[in-house]
Structures are given as structure tokens and as C-alpha cells.
Amino acid sequence: MIDMFLETKDVLSDQLGAYRASAEPDAAAAKAICAKLEYLRDNDPADGITAAEVAEPEQEPSFAESAVIA
């Protein structure tokens, strides 16, 4: 997923560069990255994860709390 966002950033940077140079941006690249992002949106791997699975993990007891006094 991170790779896709980095690729998106590259496409957007290329588009901005083309506009600044008064040129046409690469429409095929923009269309391709839009399709990838739409696929990611529609097939979110986080779908089906419950709130309990996302909840904050239990904290380990601190050293002082776990020390046993004999």
C-alpha cells in the first residue's frame, strides 16, 4: 500500500512538472494510478477487522510491577 502511495506521489509530481512546463501531463499514468487507488479503496484489506482487533494492545507490566518481592 505504501508503494502505491509513493507511486501516486510520483505521478502527481510529474503532472505538476508538465503543467509548469506548459505541457500535457501523461494521461495514461494518471488513469493507471487512479485505477490502482480505486482498487485499493474497493478492496480494503482492513474490511472485516473488528474494533476489538484494532483496540490498543495490552501493556506489558513495568519492571517494578512485575518484580516479585520475596
N, C-alpha and C positions, 0 to 999 in steps of 0.2 A: 504494500500500500504506500509506503514511504517513497519507493522508487517511482510510483505513478505520480505522486505529488511533485517530486523533483522534475520529472519529465514535463509535467504541466507548467512548472515554472520556466523551464527552458523554452517551451512553445510560446508562452506569453512574452518572454524576453525577446524572442525572435520576431514576434508580431510587433512589439513596440519599436524594435530597431528598424523594421520595414516601414512602419508609419513615419518614423523620424526621417528616414531617407526618401520619403515620398514615393515609396514602392508598395506594391501589393503584398500583403503577408501570405504565407503558404496556407491556403485554404484547406488543403488535404491534411496537413499536420494538425490544424485546429479541429477539423472534423474527427480525425482519428482519436485525439486526446479527449474530445467531448464524449465520444462513444465509450472509451475506457472508463471515464468518470461516471457516466450513466450506468454502466455495467456494475461498477463498484457500489453506486447508490442503490441499485435494484437488488443486488446480491450481497448485502451487508453481512459479513461474517459474524457480526455481533447479534444478529437476529436470533431470537430464541434463548439468549442468555438472560437469566432471571436477575432480579435486583439482588438476591442473596449471593449470587455468584460474583457480582460486581462490588458487593459490600467490602468495606475496609477489612483487611485480614486481621486476625487476632494478633495482638502484640505479644512478643516474647517477654517473659518476666525479666526484669532487670537483674543484674548480678546480685544486688543486695536483697532483692525479693526472693531469689532462688537459693540463696545461701542457707544452709541448714545449720542451726546452732546446736551444737552437741552438748 
